[in-house]
Amino acid sequence: MAPERLSVVVTRRLPEVVETRMKELFDVELRDDDTPMTRDELAAAMKRCDVLVPTLTDQIDQKLLAQAGERLKLIANYGAGIDHIDVSTARQRGILVSNTPGVSADDTADMALALILAVTRRFPEGIRLMAEGKWQGWSPTGMLGHRIAGRRLGILGMGRIGQAVAARARAFGMQVHYHNRKRLHPDLEGPLEATYWESLDQMVARMDVISINCPHTPSTFHLMNARRLKLMKPDAVIVNTSRGEVIDENALTRMLRAGDVAGAGLDVYEHGAEINPRLRDLPNVVALPHMGSATHEGRIEMGEKVIINIKTFDDGHRPPDQVVPGML
């Protein structure tokens, strides 16, 4: 008799190749549509499966974990960020948590550079001008932006993504500066020609571009608050491809409207899809729908990591990407 296969519930639609492979390996329950599960649906799923595969849209907090059945032993998150999962409570209940680190670093770094270019060279304004049929032809002073070569880039968070942003920025001739919980080892810092700032305030006040690349944790919530945003130079721009909660969105909106900050490139927002309309409508803001990691290759690799974590767990070993409370 064949051994009983793990029961796996997936909360969102995944790339077809990933879903097909899951069906080959596990007793998997896939989502019929791509809408997020309700809390009641999540609670029910956690009672009937061995492994839950959630995404960042699923808030798995202490109250929800209290409703989990004895059967649930692994939450194999589809994504690197785990701020939507109460890892400590899961661990107390004997539930392991894994994620998919490193997969989206290059894709997200590409998007960060695209946003830096889009804001500094005023791409959205040019696109809007063409779409509305208002372009009257080339002019020596028309649509002037700034070159990014020689400009100072301050990276907030120098993990995998931050380092990938730094490498791309160097290729464009930018000067790389960074603030991080810990200074990088010289073997990493040297090739990037990156300057470390122990004081975030001092770095922010001197940069032409700020790139947010740190996770959302209690210590990074509103790290770029109103006081710190006011330290930015009036001609500086800010780009966020990490987590929206790191920036005080209302304060940023006020400063952009007042001209105290030159522009912003945003792929994430403090309240998810509920974007401040006063921010979205500004001509000096490039707003994207959280698509920093949205490549076919990246999303398939994320799925492959999820499968490896589940299969390793099923074989009686620790998932290679197990998350330990306090590690992020």
N, C-alpha and C positions, 0 to 999 in steps of 0.2 A: 504493500500500500504506500502510495506517495505521501510524503510528509505534508501536513497542513500548511498552506501558504499564509504569510502575513496578511492581515487585513489592513489595507491602506486607503485612507480617504484624502482626496485632493480637493482643495476648496475653490480653485479657479481653473479655467482652461489653460493648459500648457501647450507648447509646440507639439504638433501631431506625432513627430518622431519620438518625443519623450513619453507621451501617453502610450504609444504602441509598445515601447520597451517596458514600461511599468506593467502593462497587461500581461506581458510574457513572463514576468518575474513574480508578481504579487497578485493577491486577490484584491484588485484595486477598484475603488468606486470613484468615477470621474464626474466632473461637473457638466451638466447638460448645456448650460449657457455660461457666459463670462461675467455674470453679476456676482458681487461678493455675497457670501453666506450671511444670513442674519445671525444674531447672537443665539437665538433658539436653535437654529440649524447647526451652528458650531457646537453648541452644548450636546445636541443629540449625536453628532458625528463623533465627539470625543468619548461618548459612552460605548460606541459600538466598534471602534477600531483599535488596532495595535499601534498604528502609526498615523499621525496627522501631518499632512503637507500643506501648511498655510502660506500666505504671502503677506506683504506688508499692509494690506488692507484689512487683515484679520486682527482685531485687538484681543489678544489672549491674556487677560488680566487675572488677578487673584480670584475674583468672584467666578469667572468662567472656569478656571482650573479646579475650583472646589466642586464643580459639577461633573468633572471627568470621571469616567468609570475606572475600575481597577485594571481594565485591559490595556489602557493607553500607557505605552512605555517610551515612545519617542515622538518628539515634534521635530520633523525634518523640514526646516524652513526653506522655502524657495526664495533665496535672496541673502545678501550678506548682512544687512541691518537687522537687528533683533530687538530694537527699542519698543516694538509692539508686543513683545512676549515677556511675561514676568518670569524670567529665567530662575530666579531664586526660589519662588514658590513652586515652580515645576520640579526643581531639584529636591525640595523638601518632600514632595509627593512621589519621588522616585521616578520622575519622568525626565529623560534625557532631552536635550535640545541641540540641534545641529544647524549649521547655516552653509552658505556657499561663498566663502571669501575669495577675493582675488580675481574672480571671473570677469567682472565688469570694469576693472580698473582702466584698461585701455579705452573702452567705449566711452566711459564717463569722462576721462581725460580729454578725449577728442571733442566731446561736447563742451567742456569747459573752455577749450581754446576757440571753438566755434563761437561761443557766446562772447568771449573777449573781443574777437574780431568783429562780430556783429554789432556790438555796442559801440566800440571805438570808431568803427567805420560807418556807422549809421545805416546798416542794411535795412532794418524795418521801415525807416522813413523813405528810403529809396524805393523799396518794393511798393509801399503805399502810394507814392507819387506816380509810379508807372501804372499801378492797378486802377487808379482814379483818373488816368489820362491827363494828368496835370503837368507832365514834364515838358518844358519848352525848349529843350536842347542843352548842350554843354555850356557851362559858364566857368570862368576862371575861379570864381568864388562860390560855386554851387556845391552843395552837399559836402562841405569840408569836414573830414573827421581827423583822426590822428593815426600816425604810424605806431606800431607797437614795438618795433625794434628800439632798444635803448631804454624802454620804460621799465619801471620797477614793479615787479609782481610780488605781492605778499601772499603767501599760501598759509592758510589757517588749517593745520592738520596735515602732517607729512607722513601719512601711511602709504599704502600701495598707490592709491589714487593721487594723492598729493605729489608723490615722487614722479608718477607718470605725467602729471601736469607740468612739473618742473622740467622734465626732459623735453617735452614739446615746446615749452616756452623758451628754453635755451636755443632750440633750433630756429626760433623766430627772432633771436637776438635780444630777448628780454633779460633783465637782471633779476635773478631769483633770490627772494628772501623768504623766510618761513618762521612760523611760531608753532611749537609742538610741545606736548607734555614733557618729552625728553629730546635732547639734541641727538641728531642722527650720528651714527658711527662715521668716522672720517672716510671710510671706504665707500660709504653711500653719499655723503655730503660732498666729497671732493669732485667726483665726475659731474655732478650737477652744478658745480660752482655756486652753491647755495650759501647764503649768509643767515645764520641763526640769530633770532631775537628772543631773548628771555622775556622781555616785556612786550606783551601784545599791544598795549597802548602806544608805545614808542614806534613799533612797526607800522601800525595802522596810520599814524599821523604822517608817515613819510612815503607811503606807497602811491603809485599811480593806478594800480589795479589790485583789488583784494579778491582772492579766490577762496571760497569756503569749501573745505574738503574733510571736515571732521564729522564724526557720528553725533547723533542726538543722544545726550545723556543728561542727567540732572545738572552736571557741571557745565554743560555747553548750552543749556537752554538760554536763549536771548544773550548769548555771549557777545553778539554784536547788538547791544542795546542802544538806546537813544544817546547816552553819554558817549559811548565808543564810536558810534556813527558820526557824531559831531566832530570827532578828531580827524576824520578823513578830509583830504584836500578837496576844495570845491570842484576841481576838474578831474577828480578820481572816479573810478567806476567799481562796482562790486558785482561779483558773479557767484551764484550758489547752485551747485549741482549735487549737494549733499543731503541735508535735511532742512526743511523750512523753518523748524523751530529754533534754529541757531540764530536767526535774525528776528528782531522785533519788527514785524512787517508794517505795523501802523506807523512806527517811527520812521522807517525807511520811506514809506509813502509820503509822509509829510516833508521829509528832506528833499526827496526827488522833485516834488511839486514846487518847493521853494527855491530850487536850484542850488541847494547846499551840497548835493551829490550829483555828479554829472550824468550818471546813467547806471542801469542795473541789467544784468542778464540772469534770469531766474528759470530754473527747471523744477524747483520744488517750492512749496508754500507752507506757511505756518499752520493753516487749517485745511490742508489737503486741497480738494477741488474747489473749496469755497474761497475764491481769491477776491481780495478787496478790489471792487470795480474801479476805485480811484487810482489804484496801482496799475491795473490791467490796461487802462485807457491812455496812459502816459506815452508820449512819442519817444521818450528816452529810455523806455523799458522794453527789453526783449523777453517775452513770456512764452515758455514752452510747456507742454503738458507732460512733465515728468518722463521724458524720453531719453535720458542720459545713457541708460543701459539697453536701450531698445534696438538691438541688432539681432538678426536671426542667429548668428554664430554665438553671441553671448547668452541668449536665452536658452539655447540648446545645451551649451556648456553648463549653465546653472542646473538644468534638469539632470544632466549626467552626474553632477556632484550630489544632487539629492538622492539619486539611485544608488550611488556608491555608498553614501552614508547609511541608507536603509539596508542595503545588502550586507555591509560589514556588520551592522547591528544584528541582522538576522543570523549571521554566521557566528555570533557569540562574542564579537569583539567591539571595542570602543569605536564609534564612528570617527573617521579621521578629522572631521570638522566639528567635533563636539564643542559646544559653547559652555564655558565655566562662568558662573556668576562673577561679575566684576572684571572680566577680561577685556571688555570693549569700553 
